[in-house]
Amino acid sequence: MRRVFAGSRAGCVAALASLALAAWPSLPAWAATPGKRIPAAEAGKYVGEEATVCGTVVGGVYADRSNGQPTFLDFDKAYPEELFRVIIWRADRAKFKEPPEQLFHDKHVCATGKIQLYHGKPEIVVRDPAQLILDQVRQSAAWWPAAGIALILLALVGAAVRLRHGFPLQRGRQLTRIDDSLVDPLTGARNRRFFDQVVPAECRRVLRHYRNLASGAQPPDRNHDLLFCVVDLDRFKTVNDLYGHRAGDEVLRVVAQRLGSALRDIDLLFRWGGDEFLVVFRDSERGQGDELANRLMEAVRSAPISLGARSAMKVTCSVGWAPYPWFSDAPAELSAEEVLDLADRGLYAAKAGGRDRAAGLLPTGNCTPETLQEIREGDRSGGEESSGWWRLLRYSPENPPNHPQRGSESEGPALGNA
């Protein structure tokens, strides 16, 4: 019976849509998009042609640097693989009434112009705001009176279905289930399943960048490294022992919020397990790893966390970090999992150094077979690391970034407990 009714409901939808279109004799002038209208996923097939590319803007970056680096708007249907990109140069950015990365974020947008390759991806350079507009064909229902009436009727049909059959619309229920499966229910951070879906694609994007650099296909004008930061709360067991697990859960929720506040829109936060989080800084520079780790630690310790009407507790964390790719001269040699292992070694060093500290691992030279063997066969459980192939960058509140002692070579710390 439900299938029959669902079929009749689809028929009602089609009939109402037809009536709405018939009630409007012709599309408004602004609804006609110039050029060849194509989805963002197919933009690469039309390089060199004038076209209108439409898609949802899921990410925007504005690099305010003296070299004139532009604003990037990423059109994406399979996050984080940028299927198409709009570039707005600094001089043209001022022509927009609002920052374009804010104006168009999470909206369906059409960009008109000549499609060309940039950083190995199809893109359109927008020199005039008229080239970048909301997709009126998709969003025009909000403007057409006849379509507005049709939407009201559709809402009434949907309400009748729910009242009569007592179940939500299947599409909405399915989308909610998929989204919940990628989120940690306690903290709201993304989970390991989301990591498995997103980060491998991010690593492929970075490796494409390095291949393009090696072949001379693009100039080294934008950094595409990832920074993996493993964040572990200091002495978290004490919170559970003294205040109970509910208080521990509250600490985890607050810490996740504070870490999220220290990130850009393009960065990623994951609940990694227990009291451990993983932050992935996208489009970053490996030389800034200690400063980014410091930003995370400052966010966590920014204020005591309330554990009830009469108690509050200062919480700190330790951070271990490493860049991907680890070897700039051989970017594909170490996998993301191996770089995460190096970040874990940095975390052990930070814990052994007294907690509320950060430590990052960077290579001391180029990639060699001997170095790879030493990395992969090194002791991960304790004792001293082998020296000669890595440099430890340490940070602590008493030893801030750019301190003369920061970045000194080390033979490896004795690993301690969390």
Secondary structure as GFF3:
##gff-version 3
##sequence-region A 1 418
A	DSSP	alpha_helix	2	23	.	.	.	ID=ss1
A	DSSP	three_ten_helix	29	31	.	.	.	ID=ss2
A	DSSP	beta_strand	36	39	.	.	.	ID=ss3
A	DSSP	three_ten_helix	40	46	.	.	.	ID=ss4
A	DSSP	beta_strand	50	62	.	.	.	ID=ss5
A	DSSP	beta_strand	71	75	.	.	.	ID=ss6
A	DSSP	beta_strand	84	88	.	.	.	ID=ss7
A	DSSP	alpha_helix	90	93	.	.	.	ID=ss8
A	DSSP	alpha_helix	100	103	.	.	.	ID=ss9
A	DSSP	beta_strand	108	114	.	.	.	ID=ss10
A	DSSP	beta_strand	116	118	.	.	.	ID=ss11
A	DSSP	beta_strand	121	125	.	.	.	ID=ss12
A	DSSP	three_ten_helix	129	131	.	.	.	ID=ss13
A	DSSP	beta_strand	132	134	.	.	.	ID=ss14
A	DSSP	alpha_helix	136	139	.	.	.	ID=ss15
A	DSSP	three_ten_helix	140	142	.	.	.	ID=ss16
A	DSSP	alpha_helix	145	165	.	.	.	ID=ss17
A	DSSP	alpha_helix	170	180	.	.	.	ID=ss18
A	DSSP	alpha_helix	192	215	.	.	.	ID=ss19
A	DSSP	beta_strand	225	233	.	.	.	ID=ss20
A	DSSP	alpha_helix	236	243	.	.	.	ID=ss21
A	DSSP	alpha_helix	245	261	.	.	.	ID=ss22
A	DSSP	beta_strand	268	273	.	.	.	ID=ss23
A	DSSP	beta_strand	276	284	.	.	.	ID=ss24
A	DSSP	three_ten_helix	286	288	.	.	.	ID=ss25
A	DSSP	alpha_helix	289	300	.	.	.	ID=ss26
A	DSSP	beta_strand	305	306	.	.	.	ID=ss27
A	DSSP	beta_strand	312	313	.	.	.	ID=ss28
A	DSSP	beta_strand	317	324	.	.	.	ID=ss29
A	DSSP	alpha_helix	336	352	.	.	.	ID=ss30
A	DSSP	beta_strand	358	363	.	.	.	ID=ss31
A	DSSP	alpha_helix	369	377	.	.	.	ID=ss32
A	DSSP	beta_strand	390	395	.	.	.	ID=ss33
###
